Amino acid sequence: MSIPTPPVNGQVIGLAHYASRAALETVLARAGSTFNQSVALRAVSDQGSTLERGRLVGRLTGTLKIEESVAEETVAEMTALKLLTETDAELLSLTDHGREVFEEIRTGGNEIAARLYADIPAEDLATVGRVLTLLTERANAVLADA
């Protein structure tokens, strides 16, 4: 007896998100980091290890759909934990400690992803990527109209 494949909907997508996020949370706990901090570390790393404070706050609010005050709190936590350092010009840079934490998260996340995506054909992953990107764009448009 085979289990029928459910239609793609918000519940199916949400269940996949929460399951994979819970797996990532184990990596974050080992690294002593939070999900919001991990997103910020990636954002700064992706920009060559330095990013304007306003752009980082904007990236966090836009990506995570959080209030600006929560994003600012995340940045403050990260500077207090010496993951980021801030200059007078409101530039945030990864510290050596921030790079180490990000590398630990990235490595652990890549290991989880390898297990999750193992044996799924590349063309299926490409299709899923296109569909989820389209859904994200449409949801962002709905939010903008709200």
VENZIUR-V990544 format. One record per residue. N is the residue number from 0. RES is the residue in three letters. PHI is phi in degrees with one decimal (none if undefined). PSI is psi in whole degrees, 0 to 359 (NA if undefined). BURIAL is b if it has 16 or more other C-alpha atoms within 10 Angstrom, else e. Layout:
# VENZIUR-V990544
n: [N	N]
res: [RES	RES]
phi: [PHI	PHI]
psi: [PSI	PSI]
burial: [BURIAL	BURIAL]
This chain:
# VENZIUR-V990544
n: [0	1	2	3	4	5	6	7	8	9	10	11	12	13	14	15	16	17	18	19	20	21	22	23	24	25	26	27	28	29	30	31	32	33	34	35	36	37	38	39	40	41	42	43	44	45	46	47	48	49	50	51	52	53	54	55	56	57	58	59	60	61	62	63	64	65	66	67	68	69	70	71	72	73	74	75	76	77	78	79	80	81	82	83	84	85	86	87	88	89	90	91	92	93	94	95	96	97	98	99	100	101	102	103	104	105	106	107	108	109	110	111	112	113	114	115	116	117	118	119	120	121	122	123	124	125	126	127	128	129	130	131	132	133	134	135	136	137	138	139	140	141	142	143	144	145]
res: [MET	SER	ILE	PRO	THR	PRO	PRO	VAL	ASN	GLY	GLN	VAL	ILE	GLY	LEU	ALA	HIS	TYR	ALA	SER	ARG	ALA	ALA	LEU	GLU	THR	VAL	LEU	ALA	ARG	ALA	GLY	SER	THR	PHE	ASN	GLN	SER	VAL	ALA	LEU	ARG	ALA	VAL	SER	ASP	GLN	GLY	SER	THR	LEU	GLU	ARG	GLY	ARG	LEU	VAL	GLY	ARG	LEU	THR	GLY	THR	LEU	LYS	ILE	GLU	GLU	SER	VAL	ALA	GLU	GLU	THR	VAL	ALA	GLU	MET	THR	ALA	LEU	LYS	LEU	LEU	THR	GLU	THR	ASP	ALA	GLU	LEU	LEU	SER	LEU	THR	ASP	HIS	GLY	ARG	GLU	VAL	PHE	GLU	GLU	ILE	ARG	THR	GLY	GLY	ASN	GLU	ILE	ALA	ALA	ARG	LEU	TYR	ALA	ASP	ILE	PRO	ALA	GLU	ASP	LEU	ALA	THR	VAL	GLY	ARG	VAL	LEU	THR	LEU	LEU	THR	GLU	ARG	ALA	ASN	ALA	VAL	LEU	ALA	ASP	ALA]
phi: [none	-99.7	-87.1	-65.7	-78.0	-72.5	-67.6	-72.5	-154.1	-58.2	-66.3	-63.2	-64.5	-63.2	-61.0	-64.7	-60.9	-66.8	-66.3	-70.4	-65.2	-61.8	-63.2	-65.3	-59.0	-65.6	-66.7	-62.3	-62.9	-62.4	-81.9	71.5	-125.1	-112.7	-61.4	-58.7	-63.8	-65.3	-65.5	-65.3	-59.6	-63.5	-60.4	-68.9	-60.7	-62.1	-101.2	82.2	81.8	-140.9	-150.7	-64.7	-54.3	-61.1	-68.6	-67.0	-60.9	-62.3	-64.5	-66.1	-66.4	-71.9	-77.5	-91.2	58.6	-113.1	-69.1	-58.1	-62.8	-70.0	-64.1	-62.0	-63.9	-61.3	-63.8	-62.0	-58.6	-69.3	-72.8	-65.1	-83.6	63.1	-85.9	-127.8	-124.1	-118.2	-95.4	-62.1	-84.7	59.4	-99.2	-105.2	-128.7	-66.2	-87.3	-59.4	-62.9	-61.4	-63.4	-63.4	-64.5	-61.3	-63.8	-63.1	-66.0	-62.4	-63.0	-63.6	-64.7	-65.0	-65.6	-64.3	-59.6	-60.4	-69.8	-67.0	-94.6	-55.7	68.2	-89.7	-56.8	-55.8	-67.6	-67.6	-62.9	-64.2	-63.2	-59.3	-59.4	-64.7	-65.7	-65.6	-63.3	-63.0	-61.5	-62.9	-59.8	-68.0	-64.0	-62.6	-66.0	-61.1	-62.7	-65.0	-81.4	-73.7]
psi: [124	153	127	146	124	154	152	127	180	324	315	315	317	317	318	318	309	324	314	325	319	321	317	325	331	321	316	320	317	324	351	35	169	167	313	318	322	322	319	317	316	317	315	317	317	338	24	22	4	136	143	141	313	322	323	316	317	320	317	315	320	319	313	351	47	162	153	322	325	320	316	321	320	315	318	317	317	326	323	325	1	33	327	153	146	137	172	335	15	36	134	134	146	137	173	319	318	319	318	315	316	318	321	317	315	315	313	319	320	323	319	314	320	319	318	320	0	136	8	124	142	322	327	317	321	319	313	317	316	316	313	324	316	316	319	315	316	319	320	323	319	316	320	328	346	NA]
burial: [e	e	e	e	e	e	e	e	e	e	e	e	e	e	e	e	e	e	e	e	e	e	b	b	b	e	b	b	e	e	b	e	b	e	b	b	b	b	b	b	b	b	b	b	b	e	e	e	b	b	b	b	b	e	e	b	b	b	b	b	b	e	e	e	e	e	e	e	e	e	b	b	e	b	b	e	e	b	b	e	e	e	b	b	b	b	e	e	e	e	b	b	b	b	b	e	e	b	b	e	b	b	b	b	b	b	e	b	b	e	e	b	e	e	e	e	e	e	e	e	e	e	e	e	e	e	e	e	e	e	e	e	e	e	e	e	e	e	e	e	e	e	e	e	e	e]
